[in-house]
């Protein structure tokens, strides 16, 4: 299993994000991931621009978008900018894409939320053509391209891998048909993920891809003891999920009913505790979903930079080596 890092975004200067990515490469992480949100004071937009900056400060580590909201853009622009990042980095781009679900983000672009599925379908299929064909012409419902060739071409051949974030059945089947992996977001618990996983594996088999590849994004916080992890980060996780994931309409994720405690929130959702507890939790996800790539985020608003740094250091020293060995 490969291990990735989702670094600081929007809670500090971008130079601090760059330094964290440099340290991640030195510590042996396989990838770093930048997300995309709009009208949000915490999370940054424009992940491909951020990855181009990270590419200039690193040499080996994979560079992923986790995820780029494809329906908000013309696929020609994404194809060109993605190719540039892949060229600049020497072939390290992993393009994670998703349809999005936050109404205010679509409102900011003047794009219909109801059309995100059809825009995603058309854009993803066209993106594949733009990265693998020359002189592409397309006349679709949402996008038109005439005799277009992406230049320079991506460094990777035939193209960079494309991972799909998806929850609705049609979106999951699209991920199996057009994508190289299903990228499971951080907000769903294992019970919410399981039905979608069954659909994905079945769809991959129908398209001759075996069981398909699963990548998992999780919030992680490691401390010397589980009590210390809860005391340091529990309240911040509660507030972050209430302010972000539970206020947006989501096809799968539901807020637990009644009073929300960190124990109820974290169960089968957040990797939280001492090193052994975190190893055991990650391995439960790994075995249940056959995870090939784990992406970890160690920070949410409210957790101090020092505490996040200690958590990341403990993960690097006491959790990652055990995961690698197994």
Secondary structure as UniProt FT lines:
FT   STRAND          2..6
FT   HELIX           14..27
FT   STRAND          31..34
FT   HELIX           47..55
FT   TURN            56..57
FT   STRAND          62..65
FT   STRAND          68..69
FT   HELIX           70..72
FT   HELIX           75..89
FT   STRAND          93..98
FT   HELIX           103..109
FT   HELIX           113..115
FT   HELIX           116..132
FT   STRAND          136..139
FT   STRAND          144..148
FT   STRAND          161..165
FT   HELIX           169..178
FT   STRAND          181..184
FT   HELIX           190..206
FT   TURN            207..208
FT   TURN            210..211
FT   STRAND          214..222
FT   HELIX           226..243
FT   TURN            244..247
FT   HELIX           262..266
FT   TURN            267..269
FT   STRAND          271..273
FT   HELIX           275..289
FT   STRAND          291..297
FT   TURN            301..302
FT   HELIX           305..314
FT   HELIX           315..319
FT   HELIX           320..325
//
